[in-house]
Amino acid sequence: MEQVPVVQDLAAIAAEASASKNRFSRMADGLVFSEILKIAGEIRALKTAGHPVCDLTVGDFDPRHFPIPDRLRDAIAAALSAGETNYPPSNGMPTLREAARRFYARELGLEYPVDSFVVAGGSRPLIYALFRTLVDPGDRVVYPVPSWNNNHYTYLVGGAGEPVSCGAEDNFLPTRELLRPAISGARLLCLNSPLNPTGTAFDEGTLRGICELVLEENAGRERRGERPLYVMYDHVYWMLCFGGTSHVTPPALMPEMARYTVFVDGISKAFAATGVRVGWGVGPTDVIARMSTLLAHMGAWAPRAEQVGTVTLLDDPAAIRAFHATFLRGVQARLDRLHAGLQELKAEGLPVDSIAPMGAIYLTARIHPFGRTTPDGVRLTTNEQVRQYILQASRVAAVPFKAFGSKEEDGWFRLSVGACSEQDLADALPRLADALRATT
């Protein structure tokens, strides 16, 4: 075969182009890189240099500790072998939408029509499609802080973000009283339970109060002929509830909320299947139809074989129960171990605290040696300084709530247990204690 001549100087041309100005849209020019991914880069560098790191930063699962269900794995493999490799329907395989409908009726008591379901390649495209479908440039989007990526999605669609600061006294979750001043005239309210990054979850009374507030607001808007306020209810962690926590949803508490609620869900967290990329949205049929059209243009569908495999899993409640018997026990054991360990350090007088785990794969922890000085002479005054110190001194990697929109320098961090073993935690806690004892 004749060798193709190599085009010369492309590397230099590409490098010169990247140094030019005015090459992007205003939106792209203002994009902010993920703080979590920045931290992940630091961790990779430490590991490459041979330093052991207890990585509590990633909202993911290490398949060595948390493999996907056998039923899902085998069904996907069978679908591939059967030739399920062509394009699926853009709004999801009809069999999967029906399976998700049955799943919601069986497990959540929510009896939606199949036209209320749309399938996509994970939850993120659904969130973007929801924002793009409901929010016009300049529309206000209300969301609690800390919370995951609502600020970024608001920016992407040109919305006006209205963060509502939530504190430890409310488990970092919004309440009716906190939201009341913010929702007048807003277009979208973003809720997440169990919450990323805190692992805390709504109780029935708190969520009911928010639903009452939304319905009161929308009743007034309907009289005035105004557009309604919608609720994005991201509950992708809903099957991961611990410590007596019961998951609650707006339509189950107040059926009228079904007119205004759009669920975001999928298999990524409940089945440790983050890389399988199957998610679904559920909501009013007119909203879902518009989201489906947008997703079709994006080509954001989940792979066909993975959709077929997900049908098999969702329609097998015995397999789901068997998987969760081990999976949930493993997640909760890690969260409980981490919480107990931090409480032991707190009892010793070290500047740490934590909130008992309620759900998801996250522990809310406070590490606050503010005003103390490290052995290298650095006086710790910010969350970033604390994060850097515990990473370097104890090889414990955590994400401060500032990465999730919080403005306070108060030492609250997200600790994620999906990618670590119980032994990793047992080894890391003494290192963290030593690092804190070394400050003066």
N, C-alpha and C positions, 0 to 999 in steps of 0.2 A: 504494500500500500504506500502510495506517495505521501511523504511527510508534509503536513500543512505548515506553511511558513508562519513564524511567530511575529505578531505585530509588535513593533518596538515601542518602548517608552511609555507603555500604558500605566505602569506603576507611578512614574513621575507625573503624568498627566492627571491621574486620579488624585494624587496627593496635592497637586497644585489646585485642583478644583475644590477640594475640601477646605482649602484655606481662603476661598473666595467668600464675599459677603453677598447678602440679598439673594440667596439661592432657594430659600424655603418659603412656604406659606407662613403667615403670621401665627397660625395655630401650631405648626410644627416647630417654628422657631422658639415658641414659649414652652414646649414640653419639658417637664421636669423628670429626671431619671429617678427610678425607684430607690428609696433609701435602703430598703431591704436588700436589693441586688448589690448596692455598693458594699454593704456589710458582708455579703456573701463572697465578694471578691477578696476582701481582707482574710476571710477564713480560709479560702482556697490557697492563698499565699502562705499562710502559716502551716497548713497541712503539707503543702509541697516542700516546705523547709524542714519537715519532719517533726513538727510540734503537735502533740495530741490536743485536740480541741473538742470539748463537749458542745456540740452545735445545737443550740436551742432557738435558732432563728427561723428555720424554714417551716412553712406551713405545708409540709409534705410528709410522706411516709417512706422510710427505708424498707424496701421489699424483703430484705433479710429478716427484719423483725415483724413486718406487717405485709405479707403477701395478699394479693387479691383473692376473693373466694374461688375455690376450685371449680365451683359450678359456673362461674363467669368465665374463668380462663378456658375451661374445656369447651364451653359453648362458643366462644370466639374462635377457637382453633377449628372446631367443627364447621362453623360458618365459612371460614376461609377455605377449608378443604372442599366445601360444597360449591365454591365459586362465587360467594357473596362479596364480590370485589368491585362492582360497578357503582355508579352514582346512586345514592339513595334519593328518595323524594326530598325536596328542599326544606320542607317543614317537618321531616322525620318519617321513618317507616310507619305506616298505619298500624302495624302490629305492636310497635313500641309505644305509640301514643295511646293505644288501647290498653296496653299493659300498665303504663303509668297511670291511666285513669283508674284501672282496677286497684292498683297499689295505693293510690290516695284514698279511695273509698274504703279499702280494707284497713289500712294502717292509721289514717288520720280522720276517717269519718267524713271526708269531703267528697261529695258526689257531683263532680263537674262533668259536662259533656266533652266528648273527645275533641271538639273544635276549640276547647279552651287550652289545649296542649300544643306546644311547639318544641321541637328537639333541635339542639345545636351541639357544636363541638366543645362541650364544657360550659361552665356557667358564665365565663367572661363575655363571650359574644352575646349572650342573652342580656346581660346587664347593659352593655353598650346599646343593643337594639332597643331596650326598654327606654333608656335615656333619650336616644335619638327619636323614638316614636312619640314621646310625650313632651319633651322639653324643647321649646324654641329658644333662640338666642335671647338672652336677657331674662328668661324665666328664672324664678328663684327655686333652688333646690335646698331643702332642709335636711341636715344629717347630723347625727351625734358625733362628737369627738371624745375619745379616740374611736375611729372606725376605719375600715379598710377601703381605700381607693375611691371613696365617693368624691373627694375633691378633684381627683384626676378625671373621672368620667364627666363631672360637671364642666370642667374646663374643655374637654374634647367637644362638647356640644354647644359651647358658648353660653352656658347657664351662669347664673349668679349664685354662688354657694353661700349658704347661711349655716355655718357650723354652730352647734349647740353644745357647749362644754358640759360634760358629765363627770361626776366625781366618785370617789370611793364610797361615799355614804349611800349612793344609789347603785353600787356595783358597776359604775361607769355606764349605766343604761339610762336612756331618756325617760322622763316621766311626763304625765299630762301637764303638770305645772311648769316644767322646763320648756316644753314645746309650745305652750299656749301663745307666748308673745311672738313666736317665729312663723307660725303657719298661715297667718292672714295673708291671702293673696299668693301664697306659694303654689307651685305646680306639682312638686314631687317631694314626698317624705320618705327617706331611706331608713329602713329598720333591718336589723340583723340579729337573729337569736337562734342558737347560742352565738355570742358575739366574737368576731375576730376584730381585735386582738385579745380580749380579756378572758374568754371562756366562761363568761357569766351569761345568764339567760333570764328572759322575762318571766315573771310570775303572772298568774291570771289577772290579779287585780290591777297591776301596772299596765298590762297590755289592754285590758278592757277600758281603762281610763283614757288611753291614747285613742282607741277606736271611737269612744264617745265624742272625743274632741274632733276627730276627723268627720264624723257624721254630722255633728253640729255645724261645722264649717261648710260642709257640702250642702246641707239643707239651705243655708243662707245663700250660697252661690246659685243653687237651682232656682230660688225665688227671683234672684237678680239676673238670671240668664247668663251666668259666668261659667267658665270652664271649671271642672272639678279638680280637687286635690287628690292625687293618686298616692298609694303607698307601695313602694317596692319592699317586699318581705323576703329577704334573702335568708333562707333557713337551710342552707346546704349542709349544716352540721346537725340537723334536728334529730337524727337517730343516735347521736353521741351525747346523751344526757346522763349525768351521774349524780350521786348523792341525794337521791330522792327528787331530783328535778324532773318535772313533767313538761313536755313541750306543748306550747299553746300557739294557736294561730288566730288571726283576726276574724276570718269567716266562721270558725267554729265557735267563737265567743259571741259574735254578732253577725248573723248571716248577711245583713245588708252590706257589710264590708266587702262582700264578693264583687260588688259593682266597682270597687275602687282599688282592690288589692291585686298586685301581680307578684306571684311567687317566683323565686329563682331557686333551682334545685338541681340535683344530679347525683351521679354515683361516686364522684371523686373523693369525698370525705367519708361518707357512710360506709364505703366498701374499699377504702385505701387504694382507689383506682384513679389517682390524679392524672396519670399518663394515658388512660384509656379514652378520655375526652368524650364523655356522653353526659349532656345536661339537658334540662327541660325547663321551660317556663309555663306557668299556669295562671290564667286570669280571664277577664272579660273577653268574650269571643271577638269583639271588634278590635280591641287592643292587640290580641294575639295574632289576628289576621294581618295587621299592619306590621307587627314585628316579624312575622313569617315572610312577608314580601321583602322587607329590608334584609333579612338573613339570607334570602335566596340570592339577592344581588351581591352580597358579601361572599357567598360560597362557604358559609361557616357551618356546614352540616357535619355531624359526627360520622365517622367511617361506618360503612354499611355493616361489616361483619361485627363490629363492636355493638351496633344497635341490635342486631339479631341476638347476640349473646346476652345483652341486657334484658331483652324480653324474657329469656329463659330464667334469668336470676329473679327478676321482679315477680314472676309468676310462681315462684317456688318459696313460699314462706318458711318451710322447714329448713331449706338451705340457708336462708337469711338468718334464721334464729341460731342455727348451728355455727355459722360464721361469727355472729356477734357475741356468742357465748365466750369465744376466745379473744376476739378482737377488742371488744369493749373492756374486758377484764385487763388486757395488756395495757391499753391506754390509761385506764383509771389507775392501775397500779403505779404507773410512772408519774401521773399527776399527783397522786396521794403521797408517793415517796418524796417528790420534790417539795410539796407543800409542808409535809412533816419535817423535812430537813431544814427548811427555812425557818419554821417555827422554833426548832431547836436552837438555831443560831440567834434568833430574836430573844429567846429566853436567856441566852448567855449574855445578852446585852449588845450584840452586834447590830449595826444599823440596817436591818432587813425586815421585811414583812411580806405577807401573801394573803390572798383571798381564797378560801376553800373552793376547789374546782366544782363547777356546775355542769360544764359541757364543753364540746369541741376538743381540741388537742392542746389547749393553751392554759397556762397558769398566769394569773396576774401577780406580779411580784414587785416589791419596792426594795430597791437597793440605794440607800441614801447616806453615804458617808460624806455629806456636804460639810465643807469647812475643815475637813481633815486633810493631811498632807501625806502623799505617797513617799515610799523610801527614796524615790528619785527627786523629791522636792517639789512635786506638783501639788498645788492646793486645789482640791476638787470642789468645783462650784457649778458645774453643768452636767446634764445627763450624758452628753457626749464624752466628757472627760471620765465620768464613771464607767461608761461602756468600754472605752478604750483601756482604762486601767484594769478592769476585771478580765478583759480579753487577754491582755498581755501578762498580767500577774497570775491569773488562775486558769487561763485557757478555757474560760466559760464565755460563750457567745450569746448575747441577748439583744433584743430589739427594743429601744426606748419608745414609749408612747408618742414621742414627737414625730416618729415616722408615720404615725397614724393621725396626724393633725393636731395633737395636743400641743399647747404653747407653754405649759408649765414646766419649770425646772424642778421637778419634785421626786425624781427617781423611780417612776413607775415604768416597768418593763413587761414585754410579752416574752414568755418562755414556752417554747413549743417542744413537745415530747415525741413527735412522730418519727424522728430520725435518730433516736438514741435508744440505748438499752437501759435496763434498770441498773446494770453495773456501771455504765457510763455516768449515771447520776450519782451513784454511791461513791465513785472516784472523784467526781467534780465538786461535790459539796465541801469536803475537807479543804480542797484547794481554794475555794471561794472564801471559806472561813479564815484560812491563813492570810489571804490577800487583804481581807478587811482588818484583821488583827494587826497587820503590818502598817496600817495608816495611823497617824498620830494627830 
